[in-house]
Amino acid sequence: MSEPSILIGLHYRGRLSLGEHRARLGFAAFHWSIIIVGTPSDPHKIHRFDVTDGFIFNDDGTDANPTRDWIFQHQTTNSLAEITRYLGAVRVGKVLAPRMSAAEELKLFFEALPLPRKENAEGEEEQEQNCVSWVRAAVRALETSAWCQLAEQPLNLDDLMGFALTHADTRIRDLIAIPDVIDYPRQEKKREGAVRALISYIKRPRKG
């Protein structure tokens, strides 16, 4: 049986993911998460890990997060489509250690990551912290973990995040034709693609 996959999940944020809002918000136009798919003990079990400072409702309908603090979340589903506001995902690696397929072990790993801070310390200049920065930190933590294997080492995180953002934009434009899960290409595949594009450019018909 194949190893569980590690995905970067992208989630629709309504009008914030479209038009002027998308252009203004950039990466934050979508909600981001880490998704583990297909464990050996239960290949249909899916785990989503993320952080949110939004509404979280109790069973009685009351808001469990009235102060809008950043909170760690773990959602378990039987399919990707059941994940809250799921739009698409990029496969970035796989789980190698059987023990890390257990929900408890996965939760302990991701829950240990620092939560985003609401505000930076006085005089401190730092990029805004949110679900995007948390996913970046999660990928970096995965990169140094012996229990998983990512698409490439070292990982170009900026390139990966840009690749995932482009996939989200493409999915919104055509949910039918564009697959929801795509692989992050290894560096050699990127080079092959660049070479093919260059050859195609050189061979293109020229006017005059």
C-alpha positions in Angstrom: 0.0 0.0 0.0 1.3 3.4 -0.9 2.4 5.9 1.8 0.0 8.6 3.0 0.2 11.8 0.9 1.1 15.3 2.3 -0.9 18.0 0.7 -1.1 21.8 0.9 -4.8 22.5 1.0 -6.4 25.6 -0.4 -9.9 26.7 0.6 -12.4 29.2 -0.9 -13.1 32.4 1.0 -16.1 33.5 -0.9 -15.8 37.0 -2.5 -12.4 37.5 -0.9 -11.0 34.9 -3.3 -12.2 36.8 -6.4 -11.6 40.0 -8.4 -10.2 43.0 -6.6 -10.2 41.2 -3.3 -8.0 38.5 -4.7 -5.6 41.0 -6.2 -5.4 43.0 -2.9 -5.1 40.0 -0.5 -2.6 37.9 -2.5 -2.0 34.6 -0.7 -4.5 35.5 2.0 -7.3 35.5 -0.5 -7.5 31.8 0.2 -7.5 29.8 3.4 -4.5 27.4 3.7 -4.0 24.1 5.5 -2.0 20.9 5.6 -3.8 17.7 4.6 -2.7 14.1 5.2 -4.5 11.7 2.9 -4.7 7.9 3.0 -3.2 6.3 6.0 -2.3 2.5 5.9 -4.7 1.7 8.7 -7.5 3.6 7.0 -6.8 4.7 3.4 -10.0 6.6 3.3 -9.4 8.7 6.4 -8.3 12.3 5.7 -6.8 14.7 8.3 -6.8 18.5 7.8 -4.7 20.7 10.1 -4.9 24.5 10.1 -5.3 27.6 12.2 -8.1 30.2 12.2 -9.1 33.4 14.0 -12.6 33.2 12.7 -16.0 32.1 14.0 -16.0 28.6 15.6 -19.5 27.5 16.7 -20.3 25.2 19.6 -23.0 22.6 19.3 -25.5 25.1 20.7 -24.7 27.7 18.1 -22.7 30.0 20.3 -19.4 31.4 19.2 -16.5 29.6 20.8 -14.0 32.2 19.7 -15.5 35.6 20.5 -12.0 37.2 21.0 -10.9 36.1 17.5 -7.7 34.5 18.8 -5.8 32.2 16.5 -6.8 28.6 17.2 -5.4 25.3 16.0 -7.9 23.0 14.2 -8.0 19.3 13.3 -10.8 18.1 11.0 -11.2 14.4 10.0 -13.2 13.4 6.9 -13.6 10.5 4.5 -13.0 12.5 1.4 -11.4 15.8 0.3 -14.8 17.1 -0.9 -16.0 16.9 2.7 -13.4 19.3 4.0 -14.7 22.8 4.8 -14.7 25.1 1.7 -12.2 22.8 0.0 -11.0 24.1 -3.4 -7.9 22.1 -4.3 -4.5 20.9 -3.1 -0.9 20.4 -4.1 0.8 17.2 -3.2 4.2 18.0 -1.7 5.3 14.7 -0.2 4.5 11.5 1.6 4.6 10.0 5.1 7.3 7.3 5.6 7.0 6.3 9.3 4.0 4.1 10.0 3.6 5.6 13.5 3.0 9.0 12.1 -0.1 7.8 10.3 -1.9 7.8 13.6 -4.2 10.8 14.1 -2.8 11.4 17.6 0.8 11.6 16.4 -0.1 13.9 13.5 -2.0 16.2 15.8 0.8 16.4 18.3 3.2 17.4 15.5 1.1 20.1 14.0 -0.3 21.4 17.2 3.2 22.0 18.5 3.8 24.7 15.8 3.5 28.3 17.1 0.2 30.0 16.5 0.2 33.2 14.5 0.5 36.4 16.5 -2.1 39.1 16.2 0.4 41.9 16.2 4.1 42.2 16.0 6.1 43.5 19.0 6.7 47.3 19.0 9.4 48.3 16.6 9.4 44.8 15.0 9.0 44.6 11.3 7.7 41.2 10.2 5.4 39.8 7.6 1.8 39.5 8.7 1.1 36.2 10.5 -1.9 34.2 9.5 -2.9 30.8 8.1 -0.5 31.3 5.2 2.5 31.9 7.5 1.5 28.9 9.6 1.4 26.6 6.6 4.9 27.9 5.6 6.1 27.1 9.1 4.5 23.6 8.9 6.2 22.9 5.6 9.6 23.9 7.0 9.0 21.6 10.0 8.1 18.8 7.7 11.2 19.4 5.7 13.4 18.7 8.7 11.4 15.7 9.9 12.7 12.2 9.4 9.2 10.7 9.2 8.3 12.2 5.8 9.8 12.9 2.4 9.0 16.0 0.5 9.1 16.5 -3.3 12.6 18.0 -3.2 15.4 18.9 -0.7 15.9 21.7 -0.1 12.5 22.9 -0.9 12.0 26.3 -2.6 9.2 27.4 -0.3 8.4 30.6 -2.2 8.2 28.7 -5.5 5.9 26.1 -3.9 3.6 28.7 -2.4 3.4 30.5 -5.7 2.7 27.3 -7.5 -0.2 26.5 -5.1 -1.6 30.0 -5.4 -1.7 29.6 -9.2 -3.4 26.3 -8.8 -6.1 27.9 -6.7 -6.7 30.6 -9.2 -6.9 28.1 -12.1 -9.3 25.9 -10.2 -11.7 28.7 -9.6 -11.8 29.5 -13.3 -12.6 25.8 -14.2 -13.7 23.4 -11.5 -14.6 20.7 -14.0 -11.6 20.5 -16.2 -8.9 21.2 -13.7 -8.1 18.4 -11.2 -8.4 19.3 -7.6 -5.1 17.7 -6.6 -1.9 18.2 -8.5 1.7 17.3 -7.8 4.4 19.9 -7.0 7.0 19.1 -9.7 10.5 18.1 -8.8 13.3 20.5 -9.9 14.4 18.2 -12.8 10.8 18.2 -14.2 10.7 22.0 -14.0 14.0 22.1 -16.0 12.6 19.7 -18.6 9.5 21.9 -18.9 11.7 25.0 -19.4 13.8 23.3 -22.0 10.6 22.2 -23.9 9.2 25.7 -23.8 12.5 27.1 -25.1 12.6 24.6 -28.0 9.0 25.4 -28.8 9.8 29.1 -28.9 12.9 28.6 -31.1 10.9 26.4 -33.6 7.9 28.7 -33.7 7.0 30.0 -37.2 8.3 33.5 -37.9 6.6 36.1 -40.0 8.4 37.7 -42.9 
